Amino acid sequence: MELRIHPDGQITTLYDETFDLATLGTVTITRASHVEPDAHGDWWAQIIGGPRLGPYPRRSAALAAEIAWLTQQHLSGCD
């Protein structure tokens, strides 16, 4: 799990259950994307307010692309 700590103390991360984020303070969870199949059985990752990634032959590939895009766009670099 990668955490980005902003100068104001706010923390941004991609949610997972590695550890209880509530131990760091008040938690606000916002959906950033969703992964769903199309009518042909291909998988797509739709980033809310961003691109639609895909098609991918497997859900796991769409999930990996979703995580990579969100990490690159929201967690890499510094403020």
RAVEN-V84681 format. One record per residue. N is the residue number from 1. SS is DSSP state (H for helix, E for strand, L for the rest). Layout:
n/ss
N/SS
N/SS
//
This chain:
n/ss
1/L
2/L
3/E
4/E
5/E
6/L
7/L
8/L
9/L
10/L
11/E
12/E
13/E
14/L
15/L
16/L
17/L
18/L
19/L
20/L
21/H
22/H
23/H
24/H
25/L
26/L
27/L
28/L
29/L
30/L
31/L
32/L
33/E
34/E
35/E
36/E
37/E
38/L
39/L
40/L
41/L
42/L
43/E
44/E
45/E
46/E
47/E
48/L
49/L
50/L
51/L
52/E
53/E
54/E
55/E
56/E
57/L
58/L
59/H
60/H
61/H
62/H
63/H
64/H
65/H
66/H
67/H
68/H
69/H
70/H
71/H
72/H
73/H
74/H
75/L
76/L
77/L
78/L
79/L
//
